[in-house]
């Protein structure tokens, strides 16, 4: 399998001493869903931000498609995308206007057709002319996912994508992401605190704690390693080491 | 169209869409400038009728009011546009897109020019109808004077944006207050000569002070204010270069400190 993301000795220290990410190395392969899990403060978000070029690493190397994120930022970002339930889109713009702006930012050809296609896939074509401020949080999340797929990314970075969705839409979204992954060989880097979701979605997991990788592998091997019947049990074991 | 221009245009369009249906955004462009022109314009007319012995009292005041607004709007065109993305939690979407920091600045500059044209058109037209004031009597001098005000507004706007990026929404108040900080030493409504000596020293280093001195030269003598324009342009070249460097330096610090994702929280 092709290596799309290569991380070597990645370290981030804030204010010179506080280690948020401590010398981690991993690879991400084409067509896989790789999950980043760990308790709050484990370093997942910082890692994700460094992969997206939002935070500068203190040490180490990030290569995406064989290119260095520091020097080939534009070329890399044209081929990836990001969505998070913690960010939104301009409230006064309609869904279609917002997606048009991002289509142009990503230089999407035939963007009107692409927007309609994605809105149909996410079953929100009927709200295309609605200003974003009138949407429910679940609808905004789905519009953000449409935005994240506009440029047909090779890698999708998803930070808790289903956090604000009801169980029905969350399930539909997961099914859809898996279908897109299968159909187009899309690679997804996924973070979530929903352990059941991570178990269901991810081909491979990286378990982080206190800035370090403490386990990596498929969900079953991680459960086996820590002697848990579910990822949630493993998570609690790690989060409460004394109990 | 190159990919770079396409991205600059895309980000500009993102802001222009706002004006289609957002009343508060339209107010920002039209309401406050018009209100300023009405209130201060009529105050000026009243004072001039009270027998003030300053010739062209209305001309000086209305002209200064319109020109000052150009500086203010060009600064706001940058900092408030940036804040729009902070308020709507959209900043991360922008910075994980291929839009570079340089393209981002260019989009903001383009936006500020568009907003300025809209606002100034309204103010200039209204000043003509209400006070029979025609700013174009300044002739060719108007172009370099306005250009210098716009560039100074940009420099202030870029510095303000960099500070908000660095210190978060706590620094938001700067977007409205910083330009006004320069107003007393810009000698907008009075000559630099009336300032106390220490403020006169500061005014020497403020491009807008030279612009407004130049404006008064044009209104009183009709001559082209070469000295004032050269001074203002020279200072602006230095300030705009420093402001851009300051922005890049801050952007680097913000990325090192991992603050980019936190702006707007």
HADDOCK unambig.tbl for C-alpha pairs under 7 A between the chains (distance, minus, plus):
assign (segid A and resid 14 and name CA) (segid B and resid 257 and name CA) 6.26 0.50 0.50
assign (segid A and resid 52 and name CA) (segid B and resid 96 and name CA) 6.33 0.50 0.50
assign (segid A and resid 54 and name CA) (segid B and resid 255 and name CA) 5.87 0.50 0.50
assign (segid A and resid 54 and name CA) (segid B and resid 260 and name CA) 6.42 0.50 0.50
assign (segid A and resid 55 and name CA) (segid B and resid 255 and name CA) 4.43 0.50 0.50
assign (segid A and resid 55 and name CA) (segid B and resid 256 and name CA) 5.75 0.50 0.50
assign (segid A and resid 55 and name CA) (segid B and resid 258 and name CA) 4.90 0.50 0.50
assign (segid A and resid 56 and name CA) (segid B and resid 255 and name CA) 5.44 0.50 0.50
assign (segid A and resid 56 and name CA) (segid B and resid 256 and name CA) 4.91 0.50 0.50
assign (segid A and resid 74 and name CA) (segid B and resid 98 and name CA) 4.82 0.50 0.50
assign (segid A and resid 77 and name CA) (segid B and resid 96 and name CA) 6.62 0.50 0.50
assign (segid A and resid 77 and name CA) (segid B and resid 97 and name CA) 5.90 0.50 0.50
assign (segid A and resid 77 and name CA) (segid B and resid 98 and name CA) 5.22 0.50 0.50
assign (segid A and resid 78 and name CA) (segid B and resid 97 and name CA) 6.97 0.50 0.50
assign (segid A and resid 78 and name CA) (segid B and resid 98 and name CA) 5.58 0.50 0.50
assign (segid A and resid 87 and name CA) (segid B and resid 89 and name CA) 5.20 0.50 0.50
assign (segid A and resid 87 and name CA) (segid B and resid 90 and name CA) 6.23 0.50 0.50
assign (segid A and resid 88 and name CA) (segid B and resid 88 and name CA) 6.38 0.50 0.50
assign (segid A and resid 88 and name CA) (segid B and resid 89 and name CA) 5.18 0.50 0.50
assign (segid A and resid 88 and name CA) (segid B and resid 90 and name CA) 5.49 0.50 0.50
assign (segid A and resid 89 and name CA) (segid B and resid 88 and name CA) 6.06 0.50 0.50
assign (segid A and resid 89 and name CA) (segid B and resid 89 and name CA) 6.58 0.50 0.50
assign (segid A and resid 89 and name CA) (segid B and resid 90 and name CA) 5.14 0.50 0.50
assign (segid A and resid 90 and name CA) (segid B and resid 85 and name CA) 6.91 0.50 0.50
assign (segid A and resid 90 and name CA) (segid B and resid 88 and name CA) 5.08 0.50 0.50
assign (segid A and resid 90 and name CA) (segid B and resid 90 and name CA) 6.37 0.50 0.50
assign (segid A and resid 91 and name CA) (segid B and resid 88 and name CA) 6.25 0.50 0.50
assign (segid A and resid 92 and name CA) (segid B and resid 18 and name CA) 5.92 0.50 0.50
assign (segid A and resid 92 and name CA) (segid B and resid 22 and name CA) 6.59 0.50 0.50
assign (segid A and resid 93 and name CA) (segid B and resid 17 and name CA) 6.44 0.50 0.50
assign (segid A and resid 93 and name CA) (segid B and resid 18 and name CA) 6.29 0.50 0.50
assign (segid A and resid 101 and name CA) (segid B and resid 10 and name CA) 5.40 0.50 0.50
assign (segid A and resid 101 and name CA) (segid B and resid 11 and name CA) 6.83 0.50 0.50
assign (segid A and resid 101 and name CA) (segid B and resid 14 and name CA) 5.80 0.50 0.50
assign (segid A and resid 104 and name CA) (segid B and resid 6 and name CA) 6.46 0.50 0.50
assign (segid A and resid 104 and name CA) (segid B and resid 7 and name CA) 6.25 0.50 0.50
assign (segid A and resid 104 and name CA) (segid B and resid 10 and name CA) 5.45 0.50 0.50
assign (segid A and resid 105 and name CA) (segid B and resid 6 and name CA) 6.96 0.50 0.50
assign (segid A and resid 105 and name CA) (segid B and resid 7 and name CA) 4.67 0.50 0.50
assign (segid A and resid 105 and name CA) (segid B and resid 10 and name CA) 5.78 0.50 0.50
assign (segid A and resid 105 and name CA) (segid B and resid 97 and name CA) 6.87 0.50 0.50
assign (segid A and resid 105 and name CA) (segid B and resid 98 and name CA) 6.94 0.50 0.50
assign (segid A and resid 105 and name CA) (segid B and resid 99 and name CA) 6.80 0.50 0.50
assign (segid A and resid 106 and name CA) (segid B and resid 97 and name CA) 6.98 0.50 0.50
assign (segid A and resid 106 and name CA) (segid B and resid 98 and name CA) 6.77 0.50 0.50
assign (segid A and resid 107 and name CA) (segid B and resid 3 and name CA) 6.77 0.50 0.50
